[in-house]
Amino acid sequence: MPDMSASVSLAVTHLVPLAKEVDQNKVTPGVLGFIVFAVMALAVWGLMKSMSKHMRKVDFKEAPDPAAEQAAKADSAAQRG
């Protein structure tokens, strides 16, 4: 498997000239900015999809706490008493 940093640097090397083709007097994100934004958007979409999948697996039914029930009974008995 090739080195990941080498492939990333190769991709950036090909993308940097695309970003420099714009007019130097204008401030624009260019093609490189769009690609970075698109990658970030895809990453957020993937994370949200994964989070919703994991949240569907969560069981929100909580078992009653016996100590809390005894304390509530003791409080109600003390108030009556």
Secondary structure, 3 states (H helix, E strand, C coil): CCCHHHHHHHHHHHHHHHHCCCCCCCCCCHHHHHHHHHHHHHHHHHHHHHHHHHHHHCCCCCCCCHHHHHHHHHHHHHHHC
